[in-house]
Amino acid sequence: MRSHKLGKDGEAFALEFLAREGYEIIEANYRCKTGEIDLVAQDHGVVCFIEVKSRQEDGWDAFEAVDRRKQRKIRQVALYYLLDKFHTEDVVARFDVLGVRLTREGAFEAELLKDAFGI
């Protein structure tokens, strides 16, 4: 599967998975001048900034793809989002990473890492 299609299909699966886990999706693919966040959701009153990494079964480790540089970028976008939408940065928030894997059988699986890195 091509990486763009894998990414889009993985994000669609991620929305379903997170809804089953009790997340309330607020926004998908939030873009601003500093970058993009895949998903913004609420989980028991906590605003969650979620990076979705999709891979094929024999591909790279999804969690390793969110390196320090990517974390820094996500933090910048999250701060912009909080100021834009809440008009404050004083909001309980966390950063989650959702690894989505396409198996050889063509089914998606997910692994959620809550509070993957600090603010």
Sequence and secondary structure as in RCSB ss.txt:
>XXXX:A:sequence
MRSHKLGKDGEAFALEFLAREGYEIIEANYRCKTGEIDLVAQDHGVVCFIEVKSRQEDGWDAFEAVDRRKQRKIR
QVALYYLLDKFHTEDVVARFDVLGVRLTREGAFEAELLKDAFGI
>XXXX:A:secstr
  HHHHHHHHHHHHHHHHHHTT EEEEEEEEETTEEEEEEEEETTEEEEEEEEEEETTS  TTTTS HHHHHHHH
HHHHHHHHHHTSSS S EEEEEEEEEE TTS EEEEEEEEEE  
